[in-house]
């Protein structure tokens, strides 16, 4: 276990340094909502019902609705101005008989562990509570909120039992309870006999969470029969991003896409040029590519460019001659076609 708080129990002139640990844990099988079609997690955003925009945590304040229908907001500065106990003292107010504490007031339970040098005063307080059958009423500030609590004994440990404030316990305001109900002695005796026949000493280990066990069994059964599937990759988008962040992201993506498209066109044009150069010059293509990629003015680079230029010129002349020949042949072919039409 990991300590969640540390301080000291003070009663009279005695101070017992302690650490506080949560005494309970929740073993419920936890589920989260997913999309049945693809298994994606269902997320919820903090949306303002007035402007319909997603709100960041930094822009959220606490609001209180008055009975007159007005709204009062409190920010962090307002809350920090409140008188909050920040000490790490568990001050004993009084010791009361155990049977005077209504269990309905119990809230959360924490174990107190004594520091190494405080083992003796810790044991002294524990045994004093046992001998007198009393509980210590204390005040303590856990997580910046002062609350009333009890110190009671469980085995060899002292338990800090936080309590609800008296005005947090609701009264059973049921009119039917005020109705006079006539109970015959025979009925009361029979009910008492039934209670006695079912009497037993309580042992918490005799009880099990059958529902949780059934859920675990159902999950294991589905896993064994191949109903499990890989969890889909989570979307990297921040659920807390506001509309402006989404807009900026979309604009940035558009700019990146435009740059990528422009770069592709440049690379495509470059490829076409190199391809044409390759068609124009056979033996000098490699030399020409090397000279274009170099920024030095060496003599070898110059000679290479000269060879490449002369080769390109000779190739152009040859290509021009071929074009003229092709044009002549084309003209002859056209003349023949016209002659044939006239003869026909």
VENFENNOR-V220195 format. One record per pair of residues at least 12 apart in sequence whose ideal C-beta (glycine too) atoms are under 6 Angstrom apart, sorted by the first residue. I is the first residue (numbers start at 1). J is the second residue. Records with the same first field share a line. If there is no record, write none. Layout:
I->J  J
//
This chain:
1->21
3->19  21
4->20
5->20  142
6->19
7->88  89
9->90
10->89  91
11->92
14->121
16->118  121  122
17->115  118
18->112  114
19->113
20->110
21->111
22->110
23->109  110  111
24->109
29->212  215
39->232
40->232
43->239
45->239
53->243
54->242
56->242
61->73  75
62->74
84->144
85->141  146
90->138  140
91->139
92->136  138
93->137
94->137
95->134  136
96->135  137
97->134
98->133  135
104->169
105->163  164
106->161
107->162  163  164
108->162
109->159  161
110->160
111->157
112->158  160
126->153  158
129->153
130->153
135->150  152
136->151
138->151
147->162
148->163
149->161  162  163
280->312  315
281->311  312
284->307  308  311
287->304  308
288->308
291->304  305
//
